[in-house]
């Protein structure tokens, strides 16, 4: 590579006024830039060297004149893009040229590229906004109004104008632009005053081609999100603290946002999500998402805007979700068009859990107070809940997660655990540890008794919905009947999905009580056990839900878990297919979560010890490995852990049971498992730990020595090859 060479530093002048020698030097530098840009994209052996050269060039003062020449003379897109990106790099870092009218030059570049290439045009739009951030605050509104006027004179330039306006919110909060926070806040405050003009521009643009309409809606969504930079709205949020409190943006308070033509079009297009262009659907989802994010209140103006969002979601669900009916039983292709469309709806559904809880509670309380709620009203909210339940039941982990997120949002709203996103315009909030301080102050200011009273009044309102959620979650955790035969089923993803779902079930106990969930599973178990053959996946689902409740339920105060423990050795465990391992995992999981109960009840404890040592663990090594090579290792580890934990928790009861007649059989059987070379060495170590726990409570040293002798003699055979 040739050494880096630039003309001597000097004040930059327009190319037309510079001397011939300076123009020749600029042309030579431009030629070197072209050489290294081409090398970056083709000379892969020296990519790092080309990249370092170009980065050094961007930092040099002479880059301004070279970039000027490249943007006005080069016809190569890669060179044009690098030149435009160089402008962005310099402006974000605050390296402005001395003298001249850079804004006029930037607009000159933009006029040349306003019809494309799109990548170059976007970089130039970013450069214009970044330049504005370095200008006096008094120029903000004038600059933006001037850009709108210049670029709205022809429909040919409207796409460029939409791009520019869409960039404004992004760069205003972009920390790469190293302006101080005071300037950033002033810029946002000043340009937000032109929101009405900006939205009118987006409305006109949305009447154009499909791509332009989509771009206008995306930019509209960014400006809706930009409203969070308004000082008044930020003040409302700060007063609410970490736990959240009602807030409403001025756009919502005006009461006309839901009637805006562009918003109406977005809602209408989103309701046709089953057939609308995918990119347009995504843009409309962005708009709906930002609208409901502008308020967390129940005022008439807020309800009117939120009604529009809920109506759009429910309307889209009515047309789209019937097409997914088969996906309630059979696993859906992960990347099919139907899944993609449903994911667009699901993304919005996932965000509406808190909204649903707030409005449902408000409607019920207003009804009691004799002040009927305005729309959306109960029927519409119930439809929204049904949409969320449908998502939970879909046999597609990513789509079902949307339903989980909805109900997690409901529970979080009830528990007062909602969290606001960071404020990019708050310098203190961005400092390390600041969020923790805010959380601490909020915790100290909370009225714990008032919070408890609030939750108690909300529970009867939310209980029917959370009960439906638990029922849908039970359906969601079921494996396919023959997992390895379903090409769309991914075991690893589904296991992670189930653990997420378990969080919802555990938190649901605070609304519907653990006893209700256990009794509901008991009813399901009775139905399952009356059918032949017994569905292994339904039993597995029951076990999974019960273990999710175990941490919140008092041990031994129900009849369902004891009955299930009694039935555990009697179930018809498969010996072929992946289901054989999965059903064994369910049995191990139940035992692992009920060791506390078993330690207090000798009869079921003896039954399960016998099941573990003589049936369950001996059967696992001979089972097929399954589609995942780690699945069998996990199954062995889970079963050994269950036996170890049971021996640890019940060690005193094991030694004293039947006047010492049980522990010898247990230890002898476990020693046989330890000696079995088919088990992983870590699993065998777990079993040795269990043996030690039982032996540790023996009071007769002679018995202890005798059992240790038996253990050592039994270990001689497997250890002989190692010792020799």
N, C-alpha and C positions, 0 to 999 in steps of 0.2 A: 504494500500500500504506500502511496505517496504521502509525504509529511503534510500535516495540516498547514494551510496557507490562507491568510486573509489580508486584504488591503489594510493599510495603516488606519488607526482609529481617527474618525473625524465626524463632524456633524453631518447627519444624513440629509441630503437634498433630493428632490424629485429627480428621477433619472434624466429627464429632458433638459435639466439645467446643469448637469454635471459635465465635467471636461471629458474629452474622448478617452484619455488615459484611465480615468476613474471608471468609465463605462467598460473599458476593456478588462480592467481588474475584476469588476463585478461579474462580467461574463465568464472569466476564468474560474471564479469561485462558484458560480452557478453550475459550471460544467463539472467541477469536483463533487458538488452536492448530488448531481444526477448520477455520477459514477458510483457513489457510495449507496445511494438509494437503490440503484439497480443491483449492486452487490448484496445488499441486505436481503433482497428477494430471490437471488439466484446463486450467489457465491456462499453456499452454506458452510463451507470449511472455514470461512473467515467472518461469520455472522457477528461474533462479538466485537471484532475489530471495526467493522463497518458501523455497528450500533454505537460504539464509544466515540467514533469520529463524528457521527451525526449529532450525538448529545452535546459534545463539545462545541460544535457549530451553533447549536441552538442557544447556547449561553453567551456567545460572542456578540458584541455590539454591532458588528458588520452584518449580522444575520438579517437585520431589517431590510437593507437594500437588496440582498440576494433573494430573499423571500418575495420582495416586490417584483423583481424580474421574473422569477419562476411562476408566480401566479398570473402574470399578464402575458407571458410568452410561451410557457410550456403547454403541450397538449397531452402529456402523459398523466394518467390519473394518479399513479403512485407518487409521482413527483409533486403534483398539485396537492395531494393529501398531506404529504410531509411538510410542504410549505405552509399550508393552513394550520397544521398541528403545531408548527414552530411558533406561529403567532400566539396560539393558545398557551403554549408552554411559557413564553416570555411574559405574557400578560398576567397569567395566574401567579407567577413569581414576582410580579411588580417591576419587571424590567421594561420601562416605557422609553420610547425614543425621545431625544431632545428636539424640541421645535416641531414645526409642521402640524398638519391636521390629520392625526391618525384616524379619527372617526370617519372623515370623508374618504380616506383611502380604504378603510375597511368596508364602507358601503359600496365603494367602487368595485372591490373584489366580489362582494356579495351579488351585485347586479350582474357581474359576468357569469356567476355560477348559480343564479337563482333557479335555473331549470336543471341543475345537476352538474357533475355527479353528486348524488345525495350525500355521500360521506364527506366530500370536500365542503359542500354547502353547510353541513352541520358544524364542522370545525370553525368555519367563518362566523356562523351565528354565535357560537360559544365565545369566540374572540371579541365580538362586538359587545356582548353582555359583560364579559370580564373587563373590557376597557371602561365600560360605564361605571363599574364598581370602583374604579380608581379616580373618578371625576368628582367634583363637588356635589353634595347632596342636593343643592338647588337645581342641578341639571337633570335630575332623575326623571321627573314627569315629562319635561320638555323633550328629552332624548327619546323616550319611548313613544310619545305621541308623534314625533317627527318620523320615526321608523314606520309606525303604522300608516301614516299618511303616504309616505313614499312607496311602500310596498303593497298598498291596497288600491293603487290606481289601475291595475290591470289584473285580470284573472290569472295571467301567466305567472305573476309574482306572488300570488296568494299562498301557494304551497311553501314558498320561502318564508313568508311572513308567519305562517303557522309554526314552522320550524323554529324561527327566532323567538316567538312568544312562548313556545313550549320549553325553550332552554332557560328562560328567565328564572323560573322557580328553582331549577336544578342548580344553577350557578350561584344564586343568592345564598344558598345553604352549603355550597361546596367549600370545604375547608382547604382545598388546594389553592383557592384564591386567598392569598395571605393578607387580606385587609383586616383591620381590627373589628371586633364584634360590634362596636358602636356604629361603625360605617355600614356593616352588614344589616343591622337592624333598621337604620335610617333608609337604606336602599329599599328594603322590603316594604317598609311602611309607605314610602313615597310611590312606588310603582303600583302597590295595591289600590291606590286611589283611582287608578285607571281600569279597575276590574270590569266595570260596566262596558267600557269601550272594547276591552279585550274579548269579553264573552259575545258581544255583538259581532266581532270579527270572526270568532269561531262559528257562530251561527250561519253567517254568510258562506263560510268555507264548507260547512257541512252539506250545503246544497250542491256541491260539485260532484266530481267523480267518486267512486267507492273508496279509492285510496286516500283522496283528500278528506272525505268525510271521516274516515277512520283516524287520520292524523289529527283532525280538528277535535275529535272526541278525546283522543289521548292527551292532547295539549290542554283541553278543558279540565280533564281529571287532575293534571299537574297544578293548574291554577286553583282548583278547588282545595287541593292539599296545601297550596301556598297560603290559604287563608289562615292556617295555623300560625303564621308569622305575625299576624295582627297583634299589636301590643295588648289590646283589650281582651282578646281571647286567651292569650298567654297568661294574662293576669288572672282570669277566671280559673285556669288550670292550676296555677300555683296556689290559689286559695284552697283548692280541693285537696292538695297534698297527694301523697303516693296512693292512697286508697281510692282516689277518684271522687268527683263531686259533679253535680250538674253544670254543664257549660253549653253555650250556644254561640256560634259564629254570627256576625252581623248579617251575612247573606241569608241565614235561616231566620233571623229575627225579623227581617223585612217581609217575610211571609209570601214571597213571590218566586222563590227559587224553583219550587216544584212546577210552576207554571211557565218557566222559561222554555222557549221552543226547542233549544238544543237539549235540555234535560228531558223534555217530553219525548223527543226523538230517541234519545238513549234508552229511556224506559220502554218505549214501544219496540225498538229493535231487540232489546234484551229479552222481552217476553216472547219473541220469535226465535229464541236461541236454537230450537230444534232444526231450523232451516237456514238461518242467517249466515252470512260469511263469517268464518271463524275469527279473523282478525277484528272485524267490526264487533263481534260478540265480546271479545276480550276488552276492547276499548270501552264498550258500554258497561261492562262489569266494573272497570276502573272508575267510571263516573259514578255508578251506584254506590260503590264502596266508599268513595270520598264524600258523597253526600251524607251518608249515615255517620261518617266519622266527624262531621262538623257539629254534632250536638250529642249531648248525653242528658237530655232534659225531656220533660213531658208537657211542655207548654203547647198551646194550640198550634203555634207556628212550627215547632219541632215535630209535633205529631203529623202535621200535613206533609212535611218533607219525608219523614220516615214511612208514612203510608205509601208514598210513591215507590220507595225502594222495596217494601214488603210485597206490594201488589205486583211489581215486576218479577220478583223472585218466584212468587206463587204461580203467576201466569206462565213463566218459563217452565216451572216444574210440572204443571198440568199437561203441557204438550210434550216435554222431553222425557220425563220419568216413566211414563207407560212404555216407552221404547226399551227401557232397561228391565222390564219385568222378568225376563229370563235370567238376568244377572242376579236375581235374589236366590237362585238355587245353583246355577252353574257359574263357575268363575269366568269373568269377562276377559277378553283379550286386553292386555295392558295398554296398548297404544292404538287401538282402533279409533275410527272417527267418532263413534258414539261415546267412547270413554273420554275422548278429548273434549267434546261438547259438554258432557256431564261434568267434567272437571272444572270448566269455566263457571258453571252454576254452583258447583260444590265449593269453589274458592270463596264465593260471596256468602253462601249459606254458613260456612265455617266462621265468618266474622259476625254473624247476627245473633249469637247466643245471648250476649249481654243485653242487646236491644230487646230481644224477646222477653227476657226476665223482667226488665224494667217496665215495659208496657203492660205485660200480663199482670204484674203486681199492681201497677197504677190503675188499670181498668177495674180490678177486683175491689180495690180500696175505694175508688170513686163510686162504684155501684153500692157499696155499703153506706157510703156517706150521702147517697142520694143525688150525686152529680154524675150522670152517665158520661162515660168517656167518649171523646171524639174518635173517629177512625184512627188506626186500623181496626180497633174493636176486637172482640173475642173470636168471632168466626175466622177472620183473616189470620189471626195469630195462631189459631189451632191448625189451619192449613200449613202455616210455616213450620209448625212442630212436626206435622206429618211428613213434610219434605225432608226435614232433618232425620227423622226416624227411618225413612226410606234409604237415605244415604248410609246410615249405620248398617243396614241389612245387606247392602250390595256386596257381592263377592268380588271385590276389587279393593285391595288394601288402601291405595291412595285415595280412592273415592270415599271409602268408609271412614277414613280419617277425617274427612270434612264433617261428617256427622258427629264424630267424637269431639271435634273442636267446638262445634255448636253447643253441645251439652256441657262441655267443660266450661264454656263461656257462661252458660246459665248458672252453673254451680259457683263459679268464681264471682259472679255478680251478687249472688245470694250471700256468699261468705265475705264479701267486701275485699276480695283479693285481686281486683282488676289493677292493671299496671299501665301507665301512660308511656308512650314512646318518648325518647329523649328529645329535648327541645334544641334544635341546631342553632337557635339564635340566643341561647342562654350560655354565656361563657362559663359561669360558675358550675352549671350542671354538667359540663363536659370535663371538669377536673376530677382526678382520681379520688374515689371515696365520697364524692358529693352526694351520690344517690343513697349511699348508706346513711349519711347524716340526715337527709330528708326523711328516709324511712324511720329513723330513730325519733325525730321530732314528731312525725305523724303518729307513731305508736304512743308517744307520751301524751299527745293531745286527744287521743281517742277516748270516748266514753264507753267503756266496756259493757256496762249495764245497759245502756241505750242500744248498743249493737246487738246484745243478746235479745232484748225485747223486740227489736226489728226482725230478727231472724225468726223468732217464735210466731210473729204475725204473718210472716211470708210463707212459712212451711205449709200450712193448709192450702195455700194458693198454688204452690209449685208441686205439691205431692203427687197429684194425678199425672203430671207430665213426667216427673222423675220415675214414677212407677213404670210408665210406658218406655222410658229410656232403658231401664234395667231389663225389661222384657226383650227389647230390641237388641241390647248388648249380649244377652244370652244367645240369641240367634247368630250374632256376629262372630262369636268366638268358636263356632263349630268348624271343625276341619271338613274337607271333602270326604265322602264315604271311602274312596280309594285314592288317597293323595297322590301317589306316584303316577296314576293314570290320567291326571288332569294336567295338561301341558301348560295351563295358565296359572297354576298354583306354585307359589314360591314359599317354601317352608320357613326359610330364614326371615323373610319380610313379615310373614304372618305371625311368627313368634314375637317379633318386636311390636307389631300391631296389637297383639293381645296384652302385652305389658302396658301399653298406653291405655288400652281400654280398662284395665284393672284399676287404674287411677280413678277413673270416673265412677266405677262401682264402689270403691272405697269411700270416696267423698259423698256419694249418694246416701250413705248411711246416716249422714247428718240431717237429711231431709225425710227419708222414708223409714229410718231405723234399720239396724241390722236384722232384727227379728222378722220384719216384713220380708226382706230379701230371702232369708233362710227358709221361711215358711213357703214362699213362692217357689223356691227350688224344690222344696219337699213335695209340693203338688205335682211339679213336673216329673220328679223321680217316680212317683207312684204311677203316672201315666206311662212313662218310659218302660218301667219294669213289667207292666201288664202286656206289653207287645213282644212278640217273638218273631225274629230274633231281636234281642236287646240291641239298641243302637249304641255302639261304642262311642261315637262322636257326641251323642247327646249326654251320655254319662260324663264324658270328658268335659263338656261345657258346664255341666252342673258342678263338677269338682272345681273347675276354674273360678266360677263365680263365688262359690263358697270360700275358697282360699283368699279371694279378694276382700271378703267381708270379715275374715278371721281376726284381723288386727283390731276390729272395732266391736266384736261380739264377745260377751262374757262366755267363758268356757263352760260347757256342760249344762246350759240353761235351755237347750232345745232338744228335740227328739230327732231332728233330720240328720245332723252330722253323726250321732251315734248309730242310727240305722244304716247310714251309708258305710260307716266303718264295718259294721256287722256284715254287710253285703259284699264288701271288697274282695274277700277270698272266693266268693261264689260266682263272680262275673266270668263270662266266657271270653277269656283273653285269646286273641288271635295269635297264631304262630307264623303266619306268612304276611308279607306286605309291610309297608311303612306303618300301617295302622297298629301293627303289633307293638312297635316301639312306642308310639304315641299314647296308646292306652296304658301301657306300663308306666309311662311318665306321669299320667294322671293319678294313678294309684300312689306313686312315690310322692307326688306333690301333696296329696291329701294327708298322707301320714306325716310328712314334714311339717305341715301347718297345724297338726293336731297333737303334737307330742306332749304339750302341756296337759291336754285333756286325758290322754292315754296314761300319763304318769300318775294321775289321780284315780284311775279306775283299773284295778288289776285284771278283771275278766277280759275286757276288750284289748288291754295291753298284751296279755298272753296270746290272745288270738292273732293279733297283728305281728307279734314277734315270730310266731310260728309261720305265719304267711310269708313274712319277709325272708326268713332263713331257709325255709324248706320249699317254697313255691316261687316267690317273686324273683329274688336275686339269682337263684340257680337257673331260671328260665332265660334271663336276659342275654348271656353270652352266645346262646345258640340262635338268637333271632337274626333275621336279615339286617344288613347295615342300613338300608334305606338310601334315598337319592343323595343325601348329604353325608359325606364320610364322617363328620363330627357328630351326627345325630346319635349314633350308638354310644359313643364315648360320653355324651351328655346324659343319656339314659342310665348308663352304669353309674356315673358320678352322682346323679340325683338319687338313685336307689340306695347307694352306699351311704350318702349323706343322711337320708331319712333313717336308716338303721342306726347310724352313729348317734344322731340326735336323740332318737328314742331311747337308746341304751344309756345315754348321758342323763336325760331328764328323768328316766324311771329306774335308775341304778339301785336306789334303796329298795324300791318296791320289787324289783327283780330278785334281789338277794333274799328278801324276807318272804316272798310268795311261796305258799304251800310248804312252809317250814324249811325253806332252802332247797326244795325239790325242783325248782324251775331254772335257777341260774346256771347249773351245770349243763343242762341240755342246751341252753341258749349259747353259752360260751363254746361248747363243743361244736355246735353247728356253725358258729361264726368262724371258729378256727378253720373249719373245713373250707369256708369261703375264702379265707385269707390264703390258704394253701393252693387254691385253684389258680393256675397260671394264666387262665383266659382273661382274668381281670387286669385292668391297668394297675400299675404299681401304686399310683396315687390313691386309687380307690381302695386297694388293699391296706394302705397306710391308714385310711379313714377307719376301716374296720378294726385295725389294731388299737386305734385310739378308743373306740367303743369298748373293746375288751378291757382295756386299762381302766376305764371309768367304772365298770362293774366290779372288777377286782379290787379297786381302791376302797370300797366300802366293806370288804370282808373283814370280820373281826377275828376269825380263826386262822392263825398263821399257818397251821398245818394244811388247811384246805387251800390256802393261797399258794403254798409251795407245791402242793400236789397238782393244781391246775397249771401252774407255770411249767412244771415238768412235762405235763401233757402238751402244752403249747410248744415248748422247745423240741420235744421229740417229733411232733407233727411237722415242724418247720425244717427238720433235718433233711428230708427228701428234696424239697424244692431248693434248699440253700446249698446242697452238696456240690452242684457244678460250680457255684461261685466260690465256695470255700476251698475247693481243690484247684 
